[in-house]
Amino acid sequence: MRKPASTLFIPLVLAGIAACTANAPPAERTAMPQMPETPGQVRSGTLVSSLQVQPTRDSVRFVLQVTNAGTQPMALDFSSGQSFDFVVQQDGRELWRWSGDRMFTQALRSETLAAGETRTFSATWNPPAGLHGELVATGFLT
């Protein structure tokens, strides 16, 4: 049986990463369960991404939004059926990866993001009971 959420205290450091851009700056630290929706934002050329973490009593919802801030359409190239991923780490150790228990088609594909268009990707994580400490959440296009 899962412990009550009141015993779960998880400060998070957020990093939104677009188009596999590395070294995203950390956003603000917050605590669960009182953590408000907290975006971290990264700009990579004309592609702007934001990562929001939305905790609930027993889970954490991640929302990655990617916007083409340019004036021309932008091609998003993918090497599989997977478009995005979310990863949660603690002290450099991976605790959860959204794609960890999923399978994707192995096919090259491209999606066009029109000027000003935003795509939204989301996933929900159910952290283990009793988890404490600082975590790093990352969302990115694959």
Sequence and secondary structure as in RCSB ss.txt:
>XXXX:A:sequence
MRKPASTLFIPLVLAGIAACTANAPPAERTAMPQMPETPGQVRSGTLVSSLQVQPTRDSVRFVLQVTNAGTQPMA
LDFSSGQSFDFVVQQDGRELWRWSGDRMFTQALRSETLAAGETRTFSATWNPPAGLHGELVATGFLT
>XXXX:A:secstr
    GGG B  EEEEE STT         B TTT   EEEEEEETTEEEEEEEEE SS EEEEEEEEE SSS EE
EEESSS  EEEEEEETTEEEEEGGGG       EEEEE TT EEEEEEEE   TT BS EEEEEEE 
